[in-house]
Amino acid sequence: MARLKFASTAEADLARLDKPIAKLVYRRLVWLAENLDSVSPIPLKGEFKDLNKFRIGDYRALYVIDPSRQTLIVHFVRHRREAYKDK
């Protein structure tokens, strides 16, 4: 089980979401951190090549894994049409 950590940008993204959607996204990210060993990360390309994506309905969480600290660091949580626009 990995620890779950949010970058300031991800915290701001979650705060902008409606409460029910934010709860759903948070629960799915907790699930991801708990099951990180059994989930294959989906790496991105281009300017986002250092990040992985996790699909949560119409939303995407962009994250990195720090294996030395067993930590999942979420950088962005955005709607799919906005998730890949700019870093």
DRENKOLTOR-436040 format. One record per atom (N, C-alpha, C): x, y, z. Coordinates in steps of 0.02 Angstrom, whole numbers, plus 50000, padded with zeros to 5 digits. Layout:
% residues N
XYZ...
***
This chain:
% residues 87
500424994150000500005000050000500445006250000500305010749956500685016949950500325022549986500715027450007500405033450037500135037749980499625041649995499325046049945499485053249964499775056949917499955063849929499705068049871499475074149886499205078649834499665084649827499835086349765500185092649751499675098349760499915104349769499465110049779498985110949720499215109449660498775110049601498205105049605498335098949628497815093949635497325095749690497565098549744497115100749797496645106149772496915110849733496495116149704495985113249655496205108349615495745105149567495175101649604495335098149658494815094649696494335099649729494595105249752494175110249785493665113349736493845113549672493395116449621492835111749601492905105349615492395100449595491795100749642491215098549616490635097649658490805092449712490515093249771490675088749827490575081349812490015079349781489935072149767490475069449719490655073449670491165071349622491845071149656491995076149697492625076349733492695070349779492145068349812492165062449856492315056149816491975055549758492095049749715492815049449692493075055049669493765055349646494245053549703494125056349762494565054949819494545047449837493955044449839493895037349856494255033049805494205034749741494545030849688495305031649694495545037549713496265038549721496525034749782496125034449835496315030349893496355022949872495865020749833495875013849808496505012649767496685017349723497285016649682497905015949726497965020149777498545019749821498565013049858497995010549878497975004149914498134998249868497974998849804498064993349757498604994749704499054999049720499565001149672499984995349646500104990349687500504984649665500164980449612499504980449611499144976349564498884980149503499014986649500498784990849445499374992849401499294992249336499814994449290499725001749273500215006049288500145013149272500115014249196499735019249176499685020949105500075027349094500685026749066501105032749057500845037049000500975043549006500775048248954501385049748910501265053348856501785055148808501835062648802502325064948765502405072148751502625075848813502325081748823502525085948880502325082948947501895077948947501675074649008502025067849018502595066748985502905060148985503115057649053503185061949102503385059749169502785057749212502175058649186501575057349225501205051149200500805048249245500355042749228499645045349235499175041949203498485044049209498065038649242497545040849276497055036349306496375039049290495965034949258495305037049235494795036249291494415041549305493885041449354493275044449321492895040449285492325042949248492555047849194492285053849195492485059049147493095062949171493365061149227493945064749255494575060649250495135064049249495785060849246496215063449303496545058849336497035060649387497725059249356498145064249355498825063449329499295063149389499695057849392500085056549451500775053649435501205053449484501845050149481501895045449541502325040449534502455035749588503165036749611503255037849676503925038249705504065031649740504405026949706504495020349735504925020249798505385024949804505825024949863505445026549927504915030549921504495032349978503835028849979503715024549930503065021149924502495026249926502555031349883502075036849882501795037849812501145038949809500805040849748500665048349754500945052349709500875059649712500425061849654499845064549671499355066849621499515074149605499605075649541499765082449520499155086249494498715082849458498125086049429497525081549434496935084349444496295080849440495845085449399495735083549336495345087949292494885083849247494395087449220493945084349171494365082149111494155076949078494565074149024494705078948967494245083748955494365088448900494865093848919495005094548985495475099549008496125096649034496135090149045496695086949080497355087549043497355087548978497975087348940498135093948905497805099348923497905105648888498575108848905498725109748968499365112648986499585110049054500215109849062500515106949123500545111849178
***
